[in-house]
């Protein structure tokens, strides 16, 4: 029984991770593709050539537009993750003849989504999307802009492309800066998405923000920033290194 209980507790750290794992690669690939297409068309419309060097404003706008498109794709996955993480599964009891007396409300990510649609309608899948929109537009603009700026700073004079170490350092730093921009809205987004369970606490985004800050102070808006930053630096080093490698491979193949 003790072994089962310990295993059950450890698995609790991974609740809701299946949907995130499945979507992460797809969304990351789509995000970079969407960003490059936005930037391509912005340069073509503003300067007459898609190969023109974009300004910082161009990069920021393309990044923010990418974040807005991402929201449509990731909102259902985000709410499934939050609901699975916060649900209180029944614990095994020595007094019960069965290991688990009842089943948890959500049996998995897809079951969670079906239950939300059944109980809250399709709008339920996009609960907290306003906070998610603010989060992703702001953080995505910061993400691509900071990467571009850092690469420019770290590229030696006379070279037109950053080296490997510049890409790795710029990518990791961009991930951390993006999470710094995203965390306040991420906290509010998660609280609003969790609000579908039981009695509603929040009437909207501003009500959620005021209530959270009043009860827990401004520090509540930066909960989890440290852990997110520790995760973001190595993850985005790899993401941007792969991104640059694919771009350069494509350029060589087209020559």
Rosetta silent file (secondary structure, phi, psi, omega in degrees, C-alpha in Angstrom):
SEQUENCE: XXXXXXXXXXXXXXXXXXXXXXXXXXXXXXXXXXXXXXXXXXXXXXXXXXXXXXXXXXXXXXXXXXXXXXXXXXXXXXXXXXXXXXXXXXXXXXXXXXXXXXXXXXXXXXXXXXXXXXXXXXXXXXXXXXXXXXXXXXXXXXXXXXXXXXXXXXXXXXXXXXXXXXXXXXXXXXXXXXXXXXXXXXXXXXXXXXXXXXXXXXXXXXXXXXXXXXXXXXXXXXXXXXXXXXXXXXXXXXXXXXXXXXXXXXXXXXX
SCORE:     score description
SCORE:     0.000 S_00000001
   1 L     0.000  -42.404 -179.265    0.000    0.000    0.000 S_00000001
   2 H   -62.745  -40.818  178.514    2.820    2.410    0.899 S_00000001
   3 H   -63.071  -41.197  179.037    4.522    1.769   -2.459 S_00000001
   4 H   -63.424  -43.912 -177.430    1.252    2.430   -4.293 S_00000001
   5 H   -63.741  -42.560 -179.687    0.665    5.614   -2.326 S_00000001
   6 H   -65.691  -41.827  178.031    4.185    6.924   -3.018 S_00000001
   7 H   -62.545  -41.386  179.121    3.884    6.120   -6.721 S_00000001
   8 H   -60.499  -42.139 -179.001    0.491    7.861   -6.798 S_00000001
   9 H   -67.507  -42.942 -179.701    1.994   10.956   -5.187 S_00000001
  10 H   -63.186  -42.317  179.193    4.966   11.074   -7.599 S_00000001
  11 H   -62.330  -23.666  178.365    2.673   10.732  -10.620 S_00000001
  12 H   -61.221  -25.525  177.991    0.790   13.768   -9.328 S_00000001
  13 H   -68.270  -17.534 -174.921    3.726   15.926  -10.442 S_00000001
  14 H  -110.024   15.787  177.839    2.955   14.938  -14.027 S_00000001
  15 L   -62.285  135.708  175.794   -0.792   15.618  -14.109 S_00000001
  16 L    77.103    4.308 -174.476   -1.913   17.280  -17.296 S_00000001
  17 H   -79.536  -23.017 -174.656    1.472   16.852  -18.949 S_00000001
  18 H   -61.601  -46.785 -179.912    0.294   14.568  -21.782 S_00000001
  19 H   -63.212  -39.551 -179.936   -1.615   17.291  -23.633 S_00000001
  20 H   -65.339  -43.480 -179.766    1.292   19.717  -23.190 S_00000001
  21 H   -62.768  -44.054 -178.525    3.854   17.227  -24.494 S_00000001
  22 H   -63.798  -40.364 -173.675    1.741   16.379  -27.535 S_00000001
  23 H   -84.900  -24.667 -169.872    1.098   20.022  -28.390 S_00000001
  24 H   -58.215  -50.988 -178.050    4.506   21.546  -27.529 S_00000001
  25 H   -64.177  -44.071 -178.797    6.447   20.448  -30.622 S_00000001
  26 H   -62.219  -47.999 -177.357    3.566   21.168  -32.975 S_00000001
  27 H   -66.891  -39.184  179.453    2.870   24.626  -31.546 S_00000001
  28 H   -62.600  -44.458  178.949    6.561   25.554  -31.442 S_00000001
  29 H   -63.498  -46.241  179.448    7.017   24.598  -35.096 S_00000001
  30 H   -62.917  -38.376 -178.184    3.863   26.414  -36.151 S_00000001
  31 H   -61.340  -45.802  179.958    4.851   29.516  -34.135 S_00000001
  32 H   -67.677  -36.987  177.154    8.174   29.900  -35.914 S_00000001
  33 H   -65.238  -43.867  178.922    6.521   29.286  -39.276 S_00000001
  34 H   -63.586  -43.409  179.951    3.795   31.849  -38.553 S_00000001
  35 H   -60.109  -47.575 -179.044    6.379   34.366  -37.319 S_00000001
  36 H   -63.397  -36.717  178.675    8.544   34.031  -40.443 S_00000001
  37 H   -68.959  -41.220  175.515    5.507   34.440  -42.692 S_00000001
  38 H   -60.855  -46.958 -177.772    4.340   37.551  -40.838 S_00000001
  39 H   -65.261  -39.480  177.619    7.838   39.038  -41.003 S_00000001
  40 H   -58.026  -48.133 -177.103    8.182   38.113  -44.694 S_00000001
  41 H   -73.109  -33.687  176.550    4.948   39.905  -45.588 S_00000001
  42 H   -62.334  -47.248  179.960    5.666   42.918  -43.377 S_00000001
  43 H   -64.740  -38.502 -179.988    9.038   43.460  -45.093 S_00000001
  44 H   -65.006  -40.346 -178.314    7.507   42.918  -48.531 S_00000001
  45 H   -76.228  -38.369 -175.762    4.763   45.482  -47.880 S_00000001
  46 H   -82.760  -37.805 -172.470    6.927   48.083  -46.122 S_00000001
  47 H  -116.838   -4.400  178.785   10.167   47.873  -48.082 S_00000001
  48 L    84.555   -3.373 -179.910    9.200   46.190  -51.335 S_00000001
  49 L  -146.613  132.774  179.244   11.386   43.156  -50.681 S_00000001
  50 L   -70.496  -16.279 -178.688   10.976   40.233  -48.304 S_00000001
  51 L   -89.994   -0.253  178.343   14.774   40.070  -47.964 S_00000001
  52 L   -66.837  150.019  179.321   15.035   43.560  -46.456 S_00000001
  53 L   -72.557  122.398 -178.300   16.331   43.792  -42.900 S_00000001
  54 L   -74.393  150.982  175.554   13.320   44.218  -40.579 S_00000001
  55 L   -81.394  171.206  177.573   13.225   46.954  -37.950 S_00000001
  56 H   -63.123  -34.872  177.692   12.704   46.255  -34.241 S_00000001
  57 H   -65.644  -41.060  178.172    9.104   47.416  -34.649 S_00000001
  58 H   -59.832  -46.235 -179.034    8.586   44.926  -37.494 S_00000001
  59 H   -63.486  -43.381 -179.851    9.954   42.083  -35.363 S_00000001
  60 H   -63.394  -44.037 -179.482    7.820   43.081  -32.371 S_00000001
  61 H   -65.132  -44.025  178.742    4.647   43.295  -34.453 S_00000001
  62 H   -62.144  -38.903  178.176    5.293   39.934  -36.145 S_00000001
  63 H   -65.720  -44.370 -179.864    5.956   38.392  -32.723 S_00000001
  64 H   -64.860  -40.620  178.331    2.782   39.830  -31.195 S_00000001
  65 H   -64.187  -37.203  176.852    0.692   38.661  -34.181 S_00000001
  66 H   -62.723  -41.856  178.444    2.196   35.186  -33.798 S_00000001
  67 H   -61.721  -38.271  179.802    1.162   35.177  -30.138 S_00000001
  68 H   -65.017  -40.996  178.874   -2.412   36.076  -31.076 S_00000001
  69 H   -67.667  -37.023  179.758   -2.646   33.165  -33.529 S_00000001
  70 H   -57.694  -35.444 -176.350   -1.141   30.799  -30.925 S_00000001
  71 H   -58.714  -41.760  179.603   -4.015   31.507  -28.555 S_00000001
  72 H   -60.842  -31.762 -175.586   -6.536   29.897  -30.900 S_00000001
  73 H   -86.318  -36.802 -169.759   -4.414   26.752  -30.994 S_00000001
  74 H  -101.171  -12.388 -175.868   -3.295   26.343  -27.398 S_00000001
  75 H   -56.082  -48.097  179.096   -6.242   27.586  -25.305 S_00000001
  76 H   -61.455  -40.164  178.665   -8.009   24.181  -25.103 S_00000001
  77 H   -64.601  -38.033 -179.833   -4.733   22.408  -24.245 S_00000001
  78 H   -65.547  -43.624 -177.692   -3.982   25.009  -21.554 S_00000001
  79 H   -69.962  -34.357  176.369   -7.344   24.666  -19.853 S_00000001
  80 H   -64.316  -42.054  179.179   -7.114   20.855  -19.908 S_00000001
  81 H   -61.094  -46.958 -178.214   -3.673   21.050  -18.297 S_00000001
  82 H   -64.355  -46.227 -178.073   -4.859   23.390  -15.547 S_00000001
  83 H   -62.970  -40.057  179.285   -8.014   21.406  -14.764 S_00000001
  84 H   -68.071  -34.529 -178.709   -6.102   18.120  -14.560 S_00000001
  85 H   -72.249  -31.626 -175.503   -3.461   19.663  -12.308 S_00000001
  86 H   -95.611  -11.417 -176.524   -5.905   21.110   -9.809 S_00000001
  87 L   -67.680  141.616 -177.989   -8.427   18.280   -9.598 S_00000001
  88 L   -95.064   95.565  176.972   -8.443   16.517   -6.241 S_00000001
  89 L   -69.860  145.513  176.354   -8.257   12.819   -6.975 S_00000001
  90 L   -66.610  137.417  179.736   -9.482   10.558   -4.164 S_00000001
  91 L   -89.032  150.885  177.459   -6.627    9.093   -2.159 S_00000001
  92 L   -64.547  141.581 -177.190   -6.445    5.374   -1.323 S_00000001
  93 L  -124.748  137.200  178.431   -7.809    4.578    2.096 S_00000001
  94 L   -69.382  -20.999 -178.930   -6.986    1.631    4.364 S_00000001
  95 L   -80.476  -14.451 -176.706  -10.592    1.724    5.549 S_00000001
  96 L   -95.164  140.052  177.235  -11.892    1.084    2.043 S_00000001
  97 L   -69.314  -14.981  179.051  -12.065   -2.412    0.577 S_00000001
  98 L  -114.000  154.331  179.984  -10.987   -0.874   -2.738 S_00000001
  99 L   -64.683  -38.984  177.503   -7.852    1.140   -3.454 S_00000001
 100 L  -129.617  122.677 -176.549   -9.935    3.998   -4.818 S_00000001
 101 L   -71.117  -38.036 -179.254  -13.518    4.458   -3.736 S_00000001
 102 L  -136.894  165.062  178.653  -14.448    6.732   -6.625 S_00000001
 103 L   -91.722  150.821  174.194  -12.957    7.872   -9.905 S_00000001
 104 L   -65.803  160.521 -176.882  -11.597   11.384  -10.480 S_00000001
 105 L   -62.439  -43.964 -178.451  -13.779   13.724  -12.512 S_00000001
 106 L  -107.103  125.343 -177.667  -11.361   13.844  -15.462 S_00000001
 107 L   -90.591   -5.607 -179.279   -9.889   10.573  -16.736 S_00000001
 108 L   167.393  179.634 -174.578   -7.410   12.240  -19.074 S_00000001
 109 H   -62.230  -47.904 -178.259   -6.852   15.225  -21.333 S_00000001
 110 H   -67.876  -38.336  176.644   -9.409   14.309  -24.005 S_00000001
 111 H   -63.822  -37.881  177.803  -11.993   13.287  -21.408 S_00000001
 112 H   -61.302  -45.749 -179.520  -11.380   16.623  -19.678 S_00000001
 113 H   -64.019  -41.982  179.329  -12.048   18.548  -22.910 S_00000001
 114 H   -64.093  -39.649 -179.887  -15.225   16.582  -23.634 S_00000001
 115 H   -65.949  -40.863  179.444  -16.476   17.183  -20.082 S_00000001
 116 H   -62.783  -45.103  178.851  -15.804   20.926  -20.312 S_00000001
 117 H   -61.724  -41.565 -178.857  -17.721   21.176  -23.609 S_00000001
 118 H   -65.898  -42.324 -174.846  -20.616   19.186  -22.140 S_00000001
 119 H   -88.252  -32.115 -172.375  -20.842   21.228  -18.931 S_00000001
 120 H  -121.613   -2.725 -177.558  -19.733   24.693  -20.071 S_00000001
 121 L    80.232  176.685 -179.463  -20.175   24.674  -23.840 S_00000001
 122 H   -62.389  -29.634  178.854  -17.492   25.440  -26.430 S_00000001
 123 H   -61.580  -26.960  179.826  -16.847   28.777  -24.726 S_00000001
 124 H   -62.289  -28.848  179.403  -15.549   26.808  -21.759 S_00000001
 125 H   -69.340  -18.130 -177.722  -12.533   25.711  -23.817 S_00000001
 126 H  -115.746   23.396  174.801  -11.526   29.352  -24.143 S_00000001
 127 L   -63.686  134.608 -178.790  -12.053   30.441  -20.549 S_00000001
 128 L    80.051   10.040 -175.399   -9.232   32.795  -19.571 S_00000001
 129 H   -69.368  -25.727  177.493   -8.362   33.455  -23.219 S_00000001
 130 H   -64.503  -45.053  176.241   -8.221   37.236  -22.718 S_00000001
 131 H   -64.879  -38.233  178.803   -5.400   36.781  -20.212 S_00000001
 132 H   -65.021  -38.384  178.540   -3.838   34.204  -22.520 S_00000001
 133 H   -63.841  -47.668  176.954   -4.041   36.689  -25.421 S_00000001
 134 H   -60.080  -42.637 -178.430   -2.313   39.407  -23.384 S_00000001
 135 H   -61.057  -50.154 -172.299    0.263   36.877  -22.202 S_00000001
 136 H   -77.372  -35.108  177.071    1.175   35.496  -25.597 S_00000001
 137 H   -63.898  -47.741 -178.106    1.098   38.748  -27.586 S_00000001
 138 H   -66.812  -50.220 -174.861    3.347   40.516  -25.088 S_00000001
 139 H   -70.760  -33.736  179.448    5.697   37.623  -24.389 S_00000001
 140 H   -69.145  -37.832  175.049    5.974   36.543  -28.032 S_00000001
 141 H   -62.914  -44.628  177.892    6.948   40.072  -29.077 S_00000001
 142 H   -62.923  -39.126 -176.925    9.549   40.116  -26.287 S_00000001
 143 H   -60.018  -55.753 -176.423   10.732   36.630  -27.257 S_00000001
 144 H   -74.435  -35.406  179.484   11.562   37.340  -30.889 S_00000001
 145 H   -67.414  -46.764 -178.605   12.710   40.922  -30.331 S_00000001
 146 H   -64.451  -37.467  177.695   15.128   40.067  -27.509 S_00000001
 147 H   -62.607  -45.687 -179.227   16.564   37.167  -29.522 S_00000001
 148 H   -62.640  -46.001 -178.658   17.151   39.431  -32.526 S_00000001
 149 H   -63.850  -45.637 -178.931   18.712   42.223  -30.450 S_00000001
 150 H   -65.241  -38.899  177.045   20.986   39.875  -28.494 S_00000001
 151 H   -62.493  -40.809  178.004   22.128   38.135  -31.680 S_00000001
 152 H   -62.253  -43.148 -179.832   23.014   41.531  -33.197 S_00000001
 153 H   -64.317  -36.778 -173.237   25.004   42.469  -30.101 S_00000001
 154 H   -92.783   -1.668  178.290   26.878   39.160  -30.012 S_00000001
 155 L   -90.160  121.891  179.988   27.673   38.955  -33.736 S_00000001
 156 L   -58.851  150.339  178.266   31.195   40.230  -34.524 S_00000001
 157 L   -61.038  134.397  179.656   31.543   43.156  -36.918 S_00000001
 158 L    99.824  -15.406  177.191   31.851   41.938  -40.484 S_00000001
 159 L  -101.148  143.758 -178.452   29.758   38.796  -39.997 S_00000001
 160 L   -98.238   -7.850  179.639   26.177   38.630  -41.239 S_00000001
 161 L  -135.063  145.512  178.417   25.068   35.723  -39.039 S_00000001
 162 L   -70.950  151.501  176.720   25.550   34.953  -35.335 S_00000001
 163 L   -79.111  178.239 -175.512   27.811   32.085  -34.307 S_00000001
 164 H   -59.793  -46.872 -176.584   26.710   28.971  -32.430 S_00000001
 165 H   -68.186  -33.334  176.889   27.419   30.356  -28.947 S_00000001
 166 H   -65.231  -40.828  178.413   25.667   33.628  -29.763 S_00000001
 167 H   -63.933  -45.803 -178.624   22.582   31.676  -30.868 S_00000001
 168 H   -63.019  -47.847 -178.819   22.595   29.511  -27.735 S_00000001
 169 H   -67.289  -41.936 -179.851   23.042   32.427  -25.323 S_00000001
 170 H   -66.377  -41.834  179.747   20.551   34.658  -27.149 S_00000001
 171 H   -64.079  -45.968  178.579   17.951   31.888  -27.370 S_00000001
 172 H   -62.926  -43.965 -179.911   18.189   30.978  -23.691 S_00000001
 173 H   -65.439  -38.344  178.665   18.064   34.619  -22.596 S_00000001
 174 H   -62.582  -39.286  177.820   15.096   35.313  -24.889 S_00000001
 175 H   -62.486  -42.689  179.924   13.190   32.451  -23.256 S_00000001
 176 H   -66.597  -44.835  179.847   13.834   33.831  -19.760 S_00000001
 177 H   -63.887  -38.455  179.175   12.869   37.398  -20.742 S_00000001
 178 H   -64.619  -40.383  178.229    9.708   36.157  -22.441 S_00000001
 179 H   -69.274  -31.962  174.885    8.644   34.281  -19.298 S_00000001
 180 H   -61.572  -38.430  177.740    9.356   37.389  -17.226 S_00000001
 181 H   -74.740  -30.566 -172.710    6.888   39.252  -19.436 S_00000001
 182 H   -86.506  -26.851 -168.560    4.392   36.368  -19.503 S_00000001
 183 H   -57.237  -46.263 -179.961    4.243   35.302  -15.849 S_00000001
 184 H   -55.493  -47.238  179.228    1.752   37.883  -14.470 S_00000001
 185 H   -71.601  -28.358  177.801   -0.830   37.070  -17.141 S_00000001
 186 H   -66.215  -39.856  177.327   -0.009   33.376  -16.903 S_00000001
 187 H   -61.849  -48.167 -179.253   -0.912   33.423  -13.200 S_00000001
 188 H   -66.004  -39.319  178.312   -4.214   35.196  -13.903 S_00000001
 189 H   -59.819  -45.941 -178.853   -4.949   32.937  -16.874 S_00000001
 190 H   -64.437  -38.900  179.597   -4.492   29.802  -14.770 S_00000001
 191 H   -67.400  -38.328  179.705   -6.728   31.141  -12.009 S_00000001
 192 H   -72.190  -35.474  177.816   -9.501   32.006  -14.435 S_00000001
 193 H   -69.613  -34.560  177.591   -9.263   28.628  -16.161 S_00000001
 194 H   -73.784  -16.362 -174.808   -9.410   26.862  -12.800 S_00000001
 195 L   -69.375  -10.888  177.471  -12.436   28.970  -11.901 S_00000001
 196 L   -73.765  -11.992 -179.722  -14.723   26.675  -13.860 S_00000001
 197 L   -88.460  117.395  178.008  -14.479   24.133  -11.049 S_00000001
 198 L    75.336 -151.304 -176.703  -17.200   24.661   -8.462 S_00000001
 199 L   -71.655  136.360 -179.093  -18.550   28.112   -7.579 S_00000001
 200 L   -71.409  135.395  178.943  -17.223   30.947   -9.733 S_00000001
 201 L  -102.167  -32.003 -170.863  -14.962   33.434   -7.938 S_00000001
 202 L  -116.031  135.359  178.492  -14.058   35.837  -10.730 S_00000001
 203 L   -90.068  -13.816 -179.823  -16.324   37.862  -12.995 S_00000001
 204 L   179.740 -177.284 -176.302  -13.518   38.778  -15.374 S_00000001
 205 H   -62.373  -47.217 -178.363   -9.806   39.417  -15.846 S_00000001
 206 H   -65.611  -38.057  177.306   -9.658   42.698  -13.900 S_00000001
 207 H   -63.114  -41.239  177.807  -11.665   41.226  -11.028 S_00000001
 208 H   -62.507  -43.915 -179.309   -9.253   38.283  -10.897 S_00000001
 209 H   -64.492  -47.693 -179.107   -6.236   40.622  -10.891 S_00000001
 210 H   -63.158  -44.653 -177.801   -7.640   42.914   -8.169 S_00000001
 211 H   -65.497  -41.364 -179.135   -8.759   40.039   -5.958 S_00000001
 212 H   -66.182  -45.361 -179.647   -5.457   38.170   -6.288 S_00000001
 213 H   -67.974  -38.758 -179.858   -3.298   41.234   -5.549 S_00000001
 214 H   -62.918  -39.692 -176.010   -5.544   42.326   -2.650 S_00000001
 215 H   -84.153  -32.201 -171.469   -5.309   38.928   -0.958 S_00000001
 216 H  -125.200   -1.092  179.790   -1.711   37.970   -1.728 S_00000001
 217 L    82.887  172.311 -177.670    0.119   41.132   -2.739 S_00000001
 218 H   -63.889  -24.607 -178.411    1.935   41.970   -5.982 S_00000001
 219 H   -61.492  -23.423 -178.779    4.252   38.997   -5.520 S_00000001
 220 H   -60.964  -29.158 -177.266    1.389   36.700   -6.516 S_00000001
 221 H   -72.374   -9.192 -178.413    1.764   37.883  -10.130 S_00000001
 222 H  -120.555   21.398  176.023    5.261   36.383  -10.302 S_00000001
 223 L   -63.133  132.235  176.760    4.580   32.974   -8.790 S_00000001
 224 L    85.209   -0.567 -176.716    6.550   30.281  -10.592 S_00000001
 225 H   -62.807  -40.203 -178.859    8.846   32.720  -12.418 S_00000001
 226 H   -60.957  -48.362 -179.605   11.995   31.134  -10.973 S_00000001
 227 H   -66.948  -39.980  178.525   11.087   27.614  -12.057 S_00000001
 228 H   -62.799  -37.379  179.636    9.858   28.793  -15.447 S_00000001
 229 H   -68.707  -40.910  177.725   13.148   30.617  -16.016 S_00000001
 230 H   -61.194  -36.929  178.198   15.209   27.557  -15.055 S_00000001
 231 H   -76.359  -37.915 -171.754   13.238   25.539  -17.572 S_00000001
 232 H   -69.705  -36.158 -173.683   13.145   28.235  -20.257 S_00000001
 233 H   -63.012  -57.409 -179.918   16.879   28.875  -20.611 S_00000001
 234 H   -66.417  -36.202 -178.272   18.044   25.396  -21.738 S_00000001
 235 H   -62.942  -43.593 -177.251   14.821   24.671  -23.634 S_00000001
 236 H   -81.102  -20.313  167.876   15.046   27.822  -25.741 S_00000001
 237 H   -57.818  -48.344 -178.545   18.761   27.392  -26.312 S_00000001
 238 H   -68.063  -41.587 -177.987   17.879   24.157  -28.107 S_00000001
 239 H   -61.293  -48.435 -177.401   14.825   25.624  -29.862 S_00000001
 240 H   -73.472  -32.059  175.467   16.682   28.578  -31.391 S_00000001
 241 H   -62.373  -44.085  177.991   19.736   26.492  -32.239 S_00000001
 242 H   -64.649  -41.700  179.018   17.466   24.109  -34.157 S_00000001
 243 H   -58.806  -49.003 -179.808   15.637   27.046  -35.756 S_00000001
 244 H   -65.935  -39.411  179.800   18.871   28.610  -37.018 S_00000001
 245 H   -62.655  -41.799  179.358   20.219   25.252  -38.205 S_00000001
 246 H   -66.517  -42.712  178.757   17.061   24.597  -40.248 S_00000001
 247 H   -60.857  -43.663 -176.554   17.127   28.120  -41.753 S_00000001
 248 H   -72.124  -34.080  175.469   20.789   27.803  -42.765 S_00000001
 249 H   -64.800  -42.393  177.813   20.274   24.331  -44.175 S_00000001
 250 H   -62.088  -39.765  179.080   17.381   25.652  -46.258 S_00000001
 251 H   -64.874  -40.350  179.206   19.524   28.525  -47.549 S_00000001
 252 H   -66.298  -38.378 -178.874   22.296   26.131  -48.589 S_00000001
 253 H   -69.276  -28.762 -179.627   19.853   23.845  -50.371 S_00000001
 254 H   -80.556  -14.620 -178.283   18.384   26.770  -52.324 S_00000001
 255 L   -76.391    0.000    0.000   21.774   27.923  -53.599 S_00000001
